[in-house]
Amino acid sequence: MGIEFNIKESSLINGIWEIKPNVSNDIRGNIWTNFIKSEISQLINDDSDFVHDKFSLSKKNVLRGIHGDKKTWKLVTCVYGEVFQVAVDCRPNSSTYGKYHSFNICHDSPLSVLMSPMIGNAYYVKSKYAVYHYKLAYTGSYIDADQQFSCKWDDPKFNIKWPTNDPLLSQRDKFIVG
C-alpha cells in the first residue's frame, strides 16, 4: 500500500491546495493517509508547524464558517459523511480577493484541502452526520474565535452557491454583520 498524494494547487486561488491521497480499498473498507510532514509542510512558506488537531461532529444542514485568521494554515478533510467545502480568499491585497473555491469531500472519496492564512474556511454538511478534521499549523499560541475573522456565509460579495438557503448556524454565524 502506497502513501503517496496527488497535490494540486487551486487553479482559481493561490494559497489553496487539493491533496488527494492514495486510497487502499478491500473487503474491510479502506485506509488512507492525510498527512506526511515532509510532503505537506513543504507547501507552507513560513515558520509555521502543524501543532494542533481538532474534530467537529455536525449533523445534516449545519453550515460552519466562514472563519479564519492571519497566521493559521488549515489542512481539512471530512473523515466521515459528506461536506460541501468552501475556501474563500479574504486577503485584501490579493488579485482573487472575494473569490471562492468549493469542493465535495466525503469519506468514500477522501480529499484534503490545505488553506493558507487569510483564506476563510467554511463547510456545509450534506450527509446525516459528518466528522470534520482540522489540522492546524501556526507559530506562537492559537488564535481562537474571539481573534478570528468571520464573514457572513451568504455575503453577496462572495456569491457562494451553497446547497441550501436555510442552514443550521451557530450564534456566532447568525449575527455576523456584512
N, C-alpha and C positions, 0 to 999 in steps of 0.2 A: 504494500500500500504506500503510495507516494503522499507527500505532504506539500506538494507544490501549490502555488497560487497563480492565477492569471490576474495580473494587476493592470488596470487601465484607468488613466486619468480621464475625468469627465471632459467630453467634447463641448459642453455648454459653459462650465465654470471651472477655472483653475483653482486648485486647492481642495478638490474633491476627487477621491479615487474609488472605483469599484474593485473589490477584491473577491474574486470567485475562487473558492477552494476546490481542490481535487476531492471529490466525494467517493468513498468506497461503499458500495451497496451490496448486501447479500440477504439471505432469507431472514436474518435477525433484525435488519434495519440498515442504518448507515452510520458512518463515522467520518468526521472531517475536522480539520484544524482551522481556527480563525485567526491565530496569531503566532508568528515566529518572529521574535525580536529582531533578528538580523535582517529579515526581509521588510517588515513593516516600518521599523524605526528609521530606515534609510530614507523614507519619504518625508520625514519631519526635518525641517531645515533650521531648527533652533536647538537649545539645550534641554528641551522637554524630554521626559522619560515616562513610559507607561507605569503608573504607580497606583491606580485606583480602578476598581471594577464595581459596577452597580447593575442590579437586575430590577426589572419592573414587570409585574404581572398586571395585565389590564384586560378588561372584558370588551366584548364587541361594541363598536361605535364610540370608543374612547379616542379622543384626539389629545395628544400631549405636545406642547410646544406652541410656538416657535421660540426656542431659547438658545442662548449661547453666551460666550464671554470673550474677552480679548486675549486669553492666553491658553485655553484648553483645546487640545486636539481630541477628537472623539472618533473611536472605532466602534461602530454599532452594528448589531445584527439581531435578527429575530430567531431565537433558538427553539421556539415552539409557537405554532399558529402562523398567522399571516398578517403583515402590516403593509400599509402604503407609506413608504419612507419619503420624506422631503428634506432637502438641504437647500437653504436659502442664502444667497450672498448678501451679507449685511455689512460689508466693508465699504464705507462711504466713498473711498477713492478708487474703487475697483471699476473697471470698464463693464463688468457684469453685475454691478450693484442692483439689487432688487430682483434678479433672475433666480429661478429655482431649477433644481434637477430632482426628478422623482424616480423612485424605484419600487418595485414589488419585491418584498422579501418574505420568504416563508421557509419553514423547516424542511419541506420537501425539495427545495432548490436553494441551498444555502448561498448567501451573498452577504458580504460585509461592506460597509461604506466608511471610508476614512474622511473626516472633515477637519480642515484647518481652523484655527481660531477665527472668530467673527463670521463663521458660517453658522447660520441658525439651523437647529435640529428640531424636527417635528415628525410625528408619525400618527397614523390613524389605524386602529385595529379592525381588520376585516373579518377575522375568524371569531368563533365563540369566546376564546381566550387567546392571549398571546404573552409569551415571555420574551422580553426585550433585554438585550445585554449592551451595556455601555462600558467600554474600556477607555480610560481617560489618561492622557499624558499632559503634564504641566510641570512647571518649576514652582517652588515655594508651596504655599498652602492652597487648598481647594477653594475656589470661588463658588459659594453656594447661591441659592436662589435670590437672596437679597442683594447680591452684587452682579447678577447676570442681567443681560438684556433680554427683553421679551417683546415679541411682535404679535399683533393680533392674527390669529390663524386665518381669518378671511379678509385681511387687509387688501383692498383693491389694487394697491400699487404692486403687489406680488402676483395677483391674478392666478392663484394656485387652483388647479382643477381637482378639488377634493372629491372622494367618492360619496360624500354626504353633504347636506346643507344644515344638518341639525345634530352635531356630535355631542357626546358627553364631555364636558370640560371641567377642569379644576376651578376653584375660586380665582386663583391667580390668572388663569387664561380667559375667564369670563369678563374680567374687568380691566383688561389692558386698553389703554387709550391710544388711538392712532393705528 
